[in-house]
Amino acid sequence: MEENTEFGKLLLRFSYGTTEGWFSGPRQNNGIFYEIRTYDIKPSRMKEFVELVNKYFHLRTAHSELVGFWTVELGAMNKAVHVWKYDNFAHRAAVRKALANDKDWQGKFISPALTCIEKQHNEVAYLVPWCQLGKPSKEGVHVIWWNESPDHRAAGRHSAHEDARVVAAVRDSVRFLESQHNMLMIPVACSPLK
């Protein structure tokens, strides 16, 4: 899916707000955005939650495009992360309204899933072309990398640390870094982006 390769590009993160003018950095002009939803799952209910997702998430994807859905393996335990594409905020509002009125979605997934979830968080991200990013902004940067396996990632990082160009680039940009955290995410069965 071509859209998935676009999503692999750099994402500029903004916290979701309800008032106009809530964003403060550059964004794309066509209105398309991605909602990144993160759920903290009760440790004793993680297996049940993933089973609900795999069984009933087709009810949710009937309403809008799912980019990917993962559980976190390393870096933050008992989390689920999913990303949705929207044409604009009116599209998102229409989808949310339709979901609220979808009896199957509410009964088969939402009611049992809410008993598994401790906390929910969402953010909005816009695709940002590399050439327009410039100096890293204070809003934060998400980068999603696909790796064949955790060992493949480790080997790639090891070889990058031996590359003088990478070392120089990190040395030059580290002064802009306020914090960083990494998570190894594993796609659930229904995730389009693997």
C-alpha positions in Angstrom: 0.0 0.0 0.0 1.6 3.3 -1.1 0.2 5.2 1.8 2.1 3.0 4.2 5.4 3.9 2.7 4.5 7.6 2.9 3.8 7.1 6.6 7.3 5.7 7.1 8.5 9.2 6.4 9.1 11.6 9.2 6.1 12.6 11.3 5.8 15.9 13.2 3.8 15.4 16.4 1.2 17.7 17.8 -1.0 17.1 20.8 -4.6 17.0 19.9 -6.7 19.9 21.0 -10.3 21.2 20.5 -9.7 24.8 19.7 -8.6 26.4 16.4 -5.0 27.4 16.0 -3.8 24.6 18.4 -0.9 23.7 16.2 2.2 25.8 16.2 4.6 24.2 13.6 4.7 23.5 9.9 2.1 21.1 8.4 1.0 19.8 5.0 -1.5 21.8 3.1 -4.0 19.1 2.0 -5.7 18.6 5.4 -4.8 14.9 5.7 -3.6 13.9 9.1 -2.9 10.8 11.1 -4.3 10.1 14.6 -1.9 8.1 16.8 -3.8 6.4 19.6 -2.0 4.8 22.5 -3.8 2.6 25.1 -2.3 1.5 28.4 -3.7 -2.0 28.9 -4.2 -3.7 32.3 -1.4 -6.3 32.4 -3.8 -9.1 33.3 -6.0 -8.2 30.4 -3.5 -7.7 27.5 -4.2 -11.1 25.9 -7.9 -10.6 26.1 -7.6 -7.1 24.5 -5.5 -8.4 21.6 -8.0 -11.2 21.0 -10.8 -8.6 20.9 -8.9 -6.4 18.4 -8.2 -9.4 16.1 -11.8 -10.6 16.2 -13.7 -7.3 16.0 -11.5 -4.6 14.5 -13.0 -5.2 11.1 -16.1 -3.3 12.5 -13.8 -0.3 13.1 -12.0 -0.4 9.8 -15.4 -0.3 8.0 -15.5 3.4 9.0 -12.0 4.7 8.3 -8.5 3.7 7.2 -6.3 1.9 9.7 -2.6 2.5 8.9 -1.2 0.1 11.6 -1.9 -1.4 15.0 0.9 -2.7 17.3 1.5 -3.9 20.8 4.6 -2.8 22.5 7.2 -5.5 23.1 10.1 -3.4 24.6 10.3 0.2 25.9 6.8 0.5 27.4 5.0 -2.6 28.6 1.3 -3.3 28.1 0.6 -0.7 25.5 -1.2 -0.8 22.2 -0.6 1.8 19.5 -2.8 2.3 16.4 -2.7 4.9 13.7 -5.7 6.2 11.7 -5.7 8.3 8.5 -8.2 11.1 8.1 -8.9 13.5 5.2 -9.5 16.4 7.6 -11.1 17.1 11.0 -14.6 17.0 9.6 -13.9 13.5 8.4 -12.7 12.4 11.8 -15.8 13.9 13.5 -18.1 12.1 11.0 -16.3 8.8 11.7 -16.5 9.3 15.5 -20.2 10.0 15.2 -20.8 6.9 13.0 -18.8 4.8 15.5 -20.9 6.0 18.4 -24.0 4.9 16.5 -22.6 1.5 15.4 -24.3 -1.0 17.8 -22.1 -3.9 16.7 -18.9 -1.8 17.3 -20.1 -0.5 20.7 -21.4 -3.9 21.9 -18.9 -6.4 20.6 -15.7 -4.3 20.9 -16.0 -1.1 22.9 -17.9 -2.4 26.0 -15.5 -5.4 26.6 -12.4 -3.5 25.5 -12.9 -0.6 27.9 -12.7 -3.0 30.8 -9.1 -3.8 29.6 -7.9 -0.3 29.1 -6.4 1.8 32.0 -5.6 5.0 30.0 -6.0 6.4 26.5 -3.9 9.1 24.8 -4.1 10.5 21.2 -2.0 12.8 19.1 -2.2 14.2 15.6 0.7 13.9 13.1 1.2 15.4 9.7 3.6 14.1 7.1 6.5 16.5 6.8 8.8 16.3 3.8 12.5 16.2 4.8 13.4 19.3 2.9 11.0 21.5 4.9 11.9 20.2 8.4 15.0 22.4 9.0 15.9 22.6 12.7 14.1 20.1 14.9 11.0 21.7 16.4 10.1 21.6 20.1 6.8 19.8 19.4 8.7 16.6 18.9 9.5 14.1 16.1 8.3 10.5 15.6 10.1 8.2 13.3 8.7 4.8 12.5 11.2 2.3 11.2 10.3 -1.1 9.8 12.8 -3.9 10.7 12.7 -7.5 9.7 13.2 -8.6 13.3 14.7 -7.2 16.6 18.0 -8.8 15.7 17.9 -7.1 12.3 17.4 -3.7 14.0 20.3 -4.4 16.4 22.6 -5.3 13.5 21.6 -2.1 11.7 22.2 0.0 14.7 25.6 -1.6 15.3 26.7 -0.9 11.7 25.4 2.7 11.9 27.5 3.3 15.0 30.5 2.3 13.0 29.7 4.7 10.1 31.6 8.0 10.5 28.9 9.9 8.6 26.2 8.7 11.1 28.4 9.4 14.1 29.1 13.0 12.8 25.4 13.6 12.1 24.4 12.5 15.5 27.1 14.5 17.2 26.0 17.6 15.3 22.3 17.2 16.0 22.3 15.9 19.6 22.3 19.4 21.1 18.7 19.7 19.8 17.6 16.6 21.5 15.7 17.1 24.8 14.5 13.5 25.3 14.1 10.3 23.4 12.5 6.9 24.0 12.3 3.8 21.9 9.6 1.2 21.7 9.8 -2.1 19.8 6.2 -2.6 18.5 4.8 -5.9 17.1 1.9 -5.7 14.7 -1.3 -7.4 15.6 -2.9 -9.8 13.1 -5.3 -7.2 11.7 -2.6 -4.5 11.2 -2.2 -3.4 7.5 1.3 -2.0 8.3 3.5 -4.9 9.4 
